[in-house]
Amino acid sequence: MIRIRVLKNAQAVPVGLRSGGHAGYDQSGFDIICSAVSVLEQNLANSVHALTDARFTCEIDEKTGTFLFQLIDQNDEKAGLLLASCLLGLEAVQEAYGNDYLTITDQEV
């Protein structure tokens, strides 16, 4: 199962996300849920880098399937919108395939 934690600041505003695990929907290389999550997360980092001036940290470990993205500039509106868009996509994957493969929870940072 992929576990996603939405990182929120003290004002409950999303400022990043952390994920880990594998969906187990299909074998490696054919798992459409893992693929969807990977594309959304990588697109988040690429989009924030290319389309904003926001500073952020991003760590990816392909072996363990872990991903960490956190905005350093938490007040950047464009970066916040891109993060919200990514979260919307992740929630759509969860709704389509269910909690057996993907869970999303909040974590205050």
C-alpha positions in Angstrom: 0.0 0.0 0.0 1.1 3.5 -0.7 0.9 5.8 2.3 0.8 9.5 1.6 1.1 12.1 4.4 0.1 15.6 3.5 2.4 17.9 5.4 0.5 20.9 6.9 1.8 23.9 8.8 0.3 25.2 12.0 -2.4 27.0 10.0 -3.4 23.6 8.4 -2.1 24.8 5.0 -0.5 22.0 2.9 3.2 22.7 2.5 4.4 19.3 1.2 3.9 15.6 1.1 5.7 12.4 2.0 4.9 9.0 0.5 6.2 5.5 0.7 5.4 2.0 -0.2 4.1 0.2 -3.2 0.4 -0.2 -4.2 0.6 -3.9 -4.9 -2.1 -3.5 -7.5 0.0 -5.4 -10.1 3.6 -6.5 -10.5 6.4 -4.0 -10.7 6.5 -2.2 -14.0 2.8 -2.8 -14.6 1.2 -1.2 -11.5 -0.9 1.6 -12.8 -1.5 3.0 -9.3 2.2 3.3 -8.5 2.7 4.8 -11.9 0.0 7.4 -11.4 1.3 8.4 -8.0 4.9 8.6 -9.3 3.9 10.8 -12.3 1.9 13.2 -10.1 4.7 13.5 -7.5 7.4 14.0 -10.1 5.3 16.5 -12.0 4.8 18.4 -8.8 8.6 18.8 -8.2 9.3 19.6 -11.9 6.4 22.1 -12.1 7.4 24.0 -9.0 11.0 24.1 -10.2 10.1 25.3 -13.7 7.1 27.5 -13.1 7.9 29.3 -9.8 10.7 30.9 -7.9 9.8 28.9 -4.7 12.5 27.1 -2.8 11.7 23.5 -1.8 13.3 20.2 -0.8 12.7 17.0 -2.7 14.0 13.5 -2.0 13.2 10.4 -4.1 14.3 6.8 -3.3 13.3 4.5 -6.1 14.3 1.4 -4.3 12.0 2.0 -1.3 9.4 4.0 -3.2 9.7 7.0 -0.9 9.1 10.6 -1.9 9.4 13.7 0.2 8.5 17.2 -1.1 8.4 20.2 1.2 8.1 23.9 0.4 10.6 26.1 2.1 8.8 29.2 0.7 5.4 28.3 2.2 3.7 31.5 1.1 4.4 31.2 -2.6 0.9 31.1 -4.2 1.9 29.5 -7.4 3.8 26.7 -5.6 0.8 26.3 -3.3 -1.6 25.9 -6.2 0.7 23.3 -7.9 0.8 21.4 -4.6 -3.0 21.6 -4.3 -3.3 20.3 -7.9 -1.1 17.3 -7.1 -3.1 16.5 -4.0 -6.3 16.7 -6.0 -4.9 14.1 -8.5 -3.7 11.8 -5.7 -7.2 12.0 -4.1 -8.7 11.1 -7.4 -6.5 8.0 -7.7 -7.5 7.0 -4.1 -11.2 7.5 -4.9 -10.9 5.4 -8.1 -9.0 2.5 -6.6 -9.8 2.6 -2.9 -8.0 2.6 0.4 -6.5 -0.9 -0.1 -3.9 0.5 -2.4 -3.5 4.2 -1.4 -4.2 6.1 1.8 -3.9 9.8 2.4 -3.6 11.4 5.8 -2.5 14.7 7.3 0.6 15.4 9.3 1.4 18.7 11.1 4.9 19.9 10.6 
